[in-house]
Amino acid sequence: MPIEPVYLDHAATTPISPAALAAMTRELSRNGNPSSLHGSGRRARRVVEDAREALAAAAGAHPSEVIFTSGGTESDNLAVKGLFWARRDADPRRTRILCSAIEHHAVLDTVEWLEKHEGAEAVWLPVDAEGTVSLEALQAELEAGAETIALVTVMWANNEVGTVQPVAEIVQAAHAHGIPVHSDAVQAFGAVPVDFAASGLDAMSVSGHKIGGPVGIGALLLGRSVRLTPVLHGGGQERDVRSGTLAAPAIAAFAAAAEDAAAHLAEERNRLETLRDRLVDGVRKAVPEAVLRGHPTRRLPGNAHFTFPGCEGDSLLFLLDLAGVESSTGSACTAGVPRPSHVLLAMGLSEAGARGAQRFTLGHTSTEADVEALLAALPNAYARAKQAGMAGHASRIQTAGTR
């Protein structure tokens, strides 16, 4: 029988939890559109509203603040575009968007699209060498022209290096000037304490498949008094903010996963931190040249992101994969040409240094045996990747230049 691979890419997606699977299986066997008025429709609506209450409780929100979406990417698009349009329509001067330089592409690409098509002006907030957003830079932008700012968007925790951002301080600074704040909390929700009400945020994006729910479901938590222009139009579901038939089975599963994660947050956080620290110590011993990236302590419990000098991250990934260990480089790839991570570049790394990135992320199915398997496979994989060096990168660049 084939050996099950060791999965260390939970930040990309994590296996569905038993509670979520049971909820989704149960609802998939039933029928009814939650917007229908007959008995089956009303039953489906009850499922949705019960799930809305459960998700709100897990996220520290009021049920009316939960807007169901198809996932984190849609939630980010809805928040950033919707807030920008609403604010600009109310005051044409408000065209600037303050955005951290290390956002997920769901936010970065949305801001860049608004720049290209809607007259927005992006202001990229810098980060330090550990990936923490500069509060000084934010404050300077606010004081220099708050009347021209439409919104601030800064992620709760970085998806690559795991650094947790000072969300409360960012909100306090922006609100002093009457400016709304959105946060992509896709990586943070279910991993660290996240309380929408206590944070003061105006909008917050979360996703199901990062916490043990299914792919294809997420939510935007939106303050009850926050004005937002819809991106989708149709049936007027979800406070007339996000039209579309509600996926009751996925919503029920998302809520079940959120309840489960919230109930075991403290113990699971401690368990993952212990495993992560074992992984970090082991990598440092196995490959002394490896450098841990991100904040040393203020980071996601299951995240361990390293750069390995002298090798390509994708080469190391493939060699580990051959050894039965699945990880991630955390970098984007366009047209077959690997690009260094924009997160690492924003943190001050050179392109060559950023290319050796490898992200190991743990989740609810991770065990000590998974960590030991990585540590056993890593020295040989790194040696082979380092031997190959950057030759693969040079070859691809030369090939791309001839197209």
Secondary structure, 3 states (H helix, E strand, C coil): CCCCCEECECCCCCCCCHHHHHHHHHHHCCCCCCCCCCHHHHHHHHHHHHHHHHHHHHHCCCHHHEEEECCHHHHHHHHHHHHHHHHHHHCCCCCEEEEECCCCHHHHHHHHHHHHHHCCEEEEECECCCCCECHHHHHHHHHHHHHHEEEEECCCECCCCCEECCHHHHHHHHHCCCCCEEEECCCCECCECCCHHHHCCCEEEEECCCCCCCCCCEEEEECCCCCCCCCCCCCCHHHHHCCCCCCHHHHHHHHHHHHHHHHCHHHHHHHHHHHHHHHHHHHHHHCCCCEEECCCCCECCCEEEEECCCCCHHHHHHHHHHCCEECECCCCEECCEECCCHHHHHCCCCHHHHCCEEEEECCCCCCHHHHHHHHHHHHHHHHHHHHHCCHHHHHHHHHHHCC
